[in-house]
Amino acid sequence: MIIVCCRRPIRLILILLLTLSLTPPASHAASVRLRFANFPGAGTFPCVSMERWAAELDKRLPGAAVVETFPGGTLLEAKNMVRGVMQGQADIGCISLAYHPGAYPFLSVFELPLGFSSAREASEVMYDIFMNHEVAETSKIKVIALFSSAPSQVLSSKPLKSPDDLKGFVVRSSGILADIAAALGASPVSMPQSDTPEALQKGLVQGVFTSFDVLKDYNFAESCRYGMVTDMPVYPMIFFMNLKKWKALSPELQQAIMDISREHSLWTGEYVDTHGKEATAWAEETYGFTLTHLSPEQQRELRARAETVVEEWVKKAEAKGIAARELLAEVMAARAALAR
Ligand code: DTR
């Protein structure tokens, strides 16, 4: 505290100088510690995105936050991520919405076969539509980024030559993607991506329904030497914050977080698109990974089978109070506008 009753100005100056020298630099004084939990391993795209988010925030507002990152489920795992962040064990978390069937009736529209050709495109549509709506299902958390994986393909430990080979094929998938796998004739087993390496190793599943990045990042190419290009839906994901922690942040820090939010979401989509291509080339070189490309007719047939899940989604979403048909139309229009 500054003493204002000093008689001599020199003493006042000395006290002022002393006070200033004892006060740490502004950026340190204001530094907030943010613990960011993520469920997959450090090299996977959600974790690359997490590290980049921390770096971008520091560029935007240097020293305002110290972000401690916890990849690989070291602080929270896929299944307890939402509860853990809401209870304050971490300040920020990452989830793949498909691991929580029924919990995100609005955002689950992005798990449907809507023809997204890339994660970049899906992330942009998802981000803009989410930000334009009051979304009830996320009212108890603060969403700070939204993005998706790239379109889903089948990675397999046995050769798959045609859609008929998918019959009875035991494949890891989650959420609506699991329903789609079933509609394609496969036998889906739901589990988070982070549990899949063990399931593949133990032979509990014969393959994975996901994007190509994991061929390299989880070394799935070692056991999955074959792939089928199915171009099925993306998996939507979010970064989200504990709401109380969010509200306690300074307006400047809140602003900085939202300033980087859209650009970072789109960056993540673009990153996983590019990385998926690199991972495929790497798998071909390293393990002789081979891809089956379907004929246009076979692709149409698969798409038609996959689309049978849409009506079911509409019913479920409407039962949860979502204007499902309007939302679907809005997503399709936004996708078409981007593709133009
Ligand atoms: N398969 C989806 C999304 C996904 C794609 N690559 C990764 C890597 C790490 C975690 C998730 C994903 C999923 O399981 O969520």
Boltz pocket constraint, residues with backbone or C-beta under 6 A from the ligand:
constraints:
  - pocket:
      binder: B
      contacts: [[A, 40], [A, 44], [A, 45], [A, 46], [A, 96], [A, 98], [A, 149], [A, 150], [A, 174], [A, 191], [A, 192], [A, 193], [A, 194], [A, 209], [A, 210], [A, 211], [A, 213], [A, 214], [A, 235]]
      max_distance: 6.0
